[in-house]
Amino acid sequence: MKKAREGYKMTELGEIPKEWEVVNVGDVLKVRHGKSQQDVVDENGAIPILGTGGQIGWANKYLYDKPSVLIGRKGTINKPQYIERPFWTIDTLFYTEITNRAFPKYVFYYFQTINWYMYNEATGVPSLSASTIESIKIPIPPQPEQQKIADILSTVDEQIENVDKLIEKTKELKKGLMQRLLTKGIGHKEFKKTEVGVIPKDWDVKKLGDVCEIIMGQSPDSDSYNEERIGLPFYQGKTEFGLIYPIPQKWCSKPIKISEPRDILISVRAPVGEVNINNTRACIGRGLAALRCNEELNFMYVFYLLKIYSVYLKRISQGSTFDAINSNDLRNLDIPVTNIKEQQKIADILSSVDDQLEEYQAKKEKLEILKKGLMQKLLTGKIRVKV
């Protein structure tokens, strides 16, 4: 058996500090069942009703009123939640009554490190039982150390939440700017009614097929797919899309339909209408089409324009066996077109907002990596905190 370092001891969970204990979850908390919300639902209530995906409504009474860690009984079982205010949980979500041996938020953070699917008890919809949860072994530091660990991780969580708020505000700003700039332009005072709505008087309405070459994707033989970067990046649909540019997951050594840099990639199968900009030569499968703009169009302008057309494209895709649009749907799409100079200005404004979004996303990713590293070290005692 491996010898523990000085100040540590070996346990069934590995090496932990000598002052820590290994206990069953049931030694420090009791798992309780949620209940149907039918008799307590009240849109004017002040008590949140919680399901496995978060809040789903309001209630006029609570099921429990102390800090608690919530874990899915059925469905989403891998996303623990934490709440300090009175609440009601529905029958697919467990809540916990935590004893004074454990600091509630420490338990919440440790629960985030557990692979709950290892304890799944169903072959269909994932499910957990209270007895299984209570039998899981966890390390428990002295109470003051639990609280200090939770405080440190909470500080990082607060920073992540603050960045999330900035991301949401920036998305709302972008949404408003897109709606205004792509329908009213910059500095126009005279407008006209058209088949695409009210637009500036000196703008035109054109068919997408008259100003863009449309290349429908075609999936090559599956034996040419690889993850060794042999051939061209292979994009099949929305799954590879990023904020602006796609992220390669597979490559193809025998491409059939090729998209060039600056082509706009549009999803033609569910989810229909999602767009990205291709930034490298790539192979496209049948879930995508590539739009290659002529000299009348700025590709970034069309990219943003198609974002506000996605709802319309989704609507015309419905009614078939599965949601999809074809080359004729794209060719016949009416779009508003201004002069290339104004297109560039509009694209530049919206691109600057996207740059800010990417900056916030990168900051969030760094904080999430920091949190993950801290959890791995603090919740195992590899790094001790001063109390």
URVENMO-V120172 format. One record per residue. PHI is phi as a letter, one per 30 degrees, with the letter a starting at -180 (* if undefined). PSI is psi in whole degrees, -180 to 180 (999 if undefined). NEAR is the number of other C-alpha atoms within 8 Angstrom. Layout:
PHI & PSI & NEAR
PHI & PSI & NEAR
This chain:
* & 136 & 2
d & 137 & 4
d & 136 & 5
d & 153 & 8
d & 164 & 6
d & 132 & 4
i & 0 & 6
b & 169 & 10
b & 153 & 10
d & 136 & 11
b & 179 & 8
d & -16 & 4
c & 5 & 10
j & -161 & 6
d & 127 & 10
b & 161 & 14
e & 150 & 9
d & -32 & 8
d & -12 & 6
d & 159 & 10
c & 155 & 8
c & 122 & 10
b & 163 & 10
d & 145 & 11
e & -40 & 12
d & -14 & 11
d & -21 & 8
c & -7 & 12
a & 162 & 12
c & 132 & 10
d & 127 & 12
c & 150 & 9
d & 141 & 8
d & 173 & 13
b & 162 & 8
e & 139 & 7
d & 0 & 11
e & -42 & 5
d & -5 & 5
c & -5 & 8
d & 131 & 11
a & 112 & 9
d & -16 & 7
c & 6 & 7
d & 168 & 10
c & 3 & 7
c & 122 & 12
d & 137 & 12
c & 127 & 14
c & 138 & 14
c & -173 & 12
d & -22 & 12
c & 4 & 6
j & -158 & 7
d & 136 & 8
b & -1 & 8
l & -167 & 10
b & 149 & 13
b & 164 & 17
c & 4 & 11
a & 162 & 9
c & 157 & 10
c & -33 & 9
a & 147 & 7
b & 20 & 9
b & 163 & 8
e & 135 & 10
b & 149 & 12
c & 131 & 14
c & 141 & 12
b & 140 & 13
d & 134 & 17
d & -34 & 13
b & 138 & 11
j & -108 & 10
d & 102 & 10
c & -1 & 15
c & 18 & 10
b & 82 & 9
e & 148 & 12
b & 159 & 9
b & 137 & 10
b & 141 & 9
c & -15 & 8
c & 164 & 7
e & 145 & 11
a & 172 & 14
b & 130 & 16
c & 141 & 15
d & 176 & 12
d & -7 & 10
c & 3 & 12
b & 120 & 16
d & 151 & 15
b & 170 & 13
b & 142 & 11
c & 111 & 10
c & 131 & 13
d & 174 & 7
d & 2 & 6
d & -19 & 7
b & 141 & 13
d & 121 & 11
e & -43 & 10
d & -25 & 10
d & -45 & 12
e & -43 & 10
e & -48 & 12
d & -38 & 11
d & -38 & 11
e & -30 & 8
d & -20 & 9
d & -9 & 7
d & 135 & 6
d & 92 & 7
d & -26 & 8
d & -19 & 8
d & -23 & 5
c & 10 & 8
e & 133 & 9
c & 13 & 8
b & 152 & 7
d & -20 & 5
c & -110 & 4
d & 127 & 7
e & 137 & 13
b & 148 & 12
b & 156 & 13
c & 155 & 8
d & -40 & 9
d & -37 & 6
d & -46 & 9
d & -44 & 11
d & -17 & 13
d & -8 & 9
d & 138 & 9
c & 136 & 9
b & 154 & 10
d & 138 & 12
b & 112 & 10
d & 172 & 9
e & 150 & 8
e & -47 & 9
e & -36 & 7
d & -37 & 11
e & -47 & 13
d & -41 & 11
d & -42 & 11
d & -45 & 12
d & -38 & 11
d & -43 & 8
d & -47 & 8
d & -32 & 12
d & -35 & 8
d & -43 & 8
d & -41 & 10
e & -39 & 9
d & -40 & 8
d & -40 & 9
d & -42 & 11
d & -40 & 8
d & -41 & 8
d & -38 & 11
e & -41 & 9
d & -41 & 8
d & -40 & 9
d & -45 & 11
d & -41 & 8
d & -41 & 8
d & -37 & 11
d & -40 & 9
d & -41 & 8
d & -47 & 8
d & -43 & 11
e & -45 & 8
d & -42 & 8
d & -42 & 9
d & -46 & 12
d & -40 & 9
d & -50 & 9
d & -36 & 10
d & -1 & 10
b & -27 & 10
c & -15 & 10
i & -158 & 12
c & 115 & 7
i & 15 & 4
d & 146 & 8
b & -18 & 5
c & 137 & 6
b & 166 & 9
b & 155 & 8
d & 136 & 8
b & 179 & 8
d & -15 & 6
c & 11 & 10
j & -168 & 6
d & 126 & 10
b & 165 & 14
e & 147 & 13
e & -35 & 7
c & 10 & 5
d & 158 & 10
c & 163 & 7
c & 126 & 11
b & 156 & 10
d & 137 & 11
e & -37 & 12
d & -18 & 11
d & -17 & 8
b & -3 & 11
b & 140 & 10
d & 134 & 10
c & 118 & 12
c & 111 & 10
d & 136 & 10
d & 159 & 13
b & 126 & 9
d & 128 & 11
d & 177 & 10
e & 136 & 7
d & -22 & 6
d & -8 & 4
c & -4 & 9
d & 146 & 11
a & 165 & 10
c & 13 & 8
c & 13 & 5
i & 31 & 10
c & 122 & 9
j & -145 & 9
c & 152 & 12
e & 142 & 13
c & 115 & 14
c & 129 & 14
c & -22 & 12
l & -157 & 11
d & -27 & 9
e & -26 & 5
c & -2 & 11
d & 140 & 12
c & -159 & 8
d & -45 & 7
b & -44 & 8
c & 147 & 10
d & 157 & 13
c & 113 & 7
d & 136 & 9
b & -26 & 9
b & 162 & 11
b & 164 & 15
b & 127 & 16
d & -12 & 10
b & 67 & 8
d & 148 & 11
c & -57 & 9
c & 129 & 12
c & 136 & 10
c & 139 & 12
c & 162 & 10
e & 142 & 9
i & -3 & 10
d & 147 & 14
c & 124 & 13
c & 128 & 12
b & 135 & 13
d & 122 & 15
c & -1 & 14
b & 158 & 12
e & 130 & 8
d & 119 & 10
d & 143 & 15
j & -9 & 14
d & 142 & 10
b & 152 & 14
b & 169 & 14
c & 127 & 13
d & 133 & 15
c & 12 & 10
a & 160 & 7
d & 131 & 11
b & 159 & 12
c & 137 & 14
c & 136 & 19
d & -177 & 14
d & -6 & 11
d & -5 & 11
b & 159 & 16
b & 153 & 14
c & 133 & 14
c & 121 & 12
c & 109 & 12
d & 145 & 12
d & -173 & 8
d & -13 & 5
d & -19 & 8
b & 140 & 12
d & 124 & 12
d & -33 & 11
d & -35 & 8
d & -46 & 12
d & -39 & 9
e & -51 & 12
d & -36 & 11
d & -44 & 10
d & -23 & 10
d & -39 & 10
d & -9 & 9
c & -2 & 9
d & -35 & 11
d & -43 & 8
d & -43 & 7
d & -37 & 11
d & -38 & 12
d & -43 & 7
d & -12 & 7
d & -15 & 11
d & 152 & 9
j & -19 & 6
d & -178 & 7
e & -41 & 4
b & 154 & 8
d & 127 & 13
a & 156 & 11
b & 157 & 12
c & -177 & 7
d & -34 & 8
d & -39 & 6
e & -42 & 8
d & -45 & 11
e & -38 & 11
d & 5 & 9
d & 123 & 9
d & 132 & 10
b & 148 & 9
d & 136 & 12
b & 126 & 9
c & -177 & 9
d & 159 & 8
d & -31 & 9
d & -44 & 6
d & -36 & 10
e & -44 & 12
d & -42 & 11
d & -44 & 8
d & -45 & 13
d & -39 & 12
d & -42 & 8
d & -48 & 8
d & -34 & 12
d & -36 & 8
d & -34 & 8
d & -40 & 10
d & -37 & 9
e & -42 & 8
d & -40 & 9
d & -44 & 11
d & -37 & 9
d & -44 & 8
d & -41 & 11
d & -42 & 9
d & -39 & 8
d & -42 & 9
d & -43 & 11
d & -40 & 8
d & -41 & 8
d & -38 & 11
d & -37 & 9
d & -42 & 8
e & -46 & 8
d & -45 & 11
e & -44 & 8
d & -43 & 8
d & -41 & 10
d & -43 & 13
d & -33 & 8
c & -42 & 10
d & -38 & 12
d & -5 & 11
c & -7 & 11
i & 6 & 9
d & -33 & 8
c & 127 & 7
c & 149 & 6
c & 148 & 8
d & 130 & 5
c & 999 & 5
